[in-house]
Amino acid sequence: MVKQDQIEVYGGIDTHAETHHVAAIDGAGRRLADVKVSATAAGYQAALQFLRSWPGLVKVGIECTGSYGAGVSRAIRGAGIEVSEVNRPNRFDRRLRGKSDPFDAYSAAEAVLSGRASAAPKGGDGLVESLRVLRTSRSSALTARTATINQIKGMLITAPEELRSRYRGMSNTKLIAALAASRPTHAPVTATEA
């Protein structure tokens, strides 16, 4: 909570795989300071220490809380600081001022101050995360199934006619069931004989 004699401070974090850039602005949007930290547990603590050095800290905007920013987001939320998900910086501003990590961090803080960044951060837990894991697993299984069926059909195309004719015209479900039930009756001459 901000006391009456303190200035309001807003933080912003530009996240990457190896490093994060942390910036602070005051309630009027003036840039106070920025720092680069590593994307490690020690770096998250350094970011937290930097942000806590401003007694009037109100809220922090973090880019990519579902990917590169997941760890630092958890650390900051775990410290009791309010966090908002920030979308990429405004393209017009980026073209006007150029791309830099400090610029992106300040833009994240400005997005929180202006209210443009009000989305809850991705937590990596709870019902939404559970559904994401299930959906990813299902998608992966369907991709593997399709690849396997395509591989089987490709092998049947080059199989001897006697073997191909046994499985011609079958639906995928019937084809897989028939192949699963088949057993070699003699020593195969070629790899595709059954």
Beta strands, then each sheet from edge to edge (+ up, - down):
strand 1: 9-15
strand 2: 19-26
strand 3: 31-38
strand 4: 57-63
strand 5: 83-86
sheet 1: 3+ 2- 1+ 4+ 5+
end
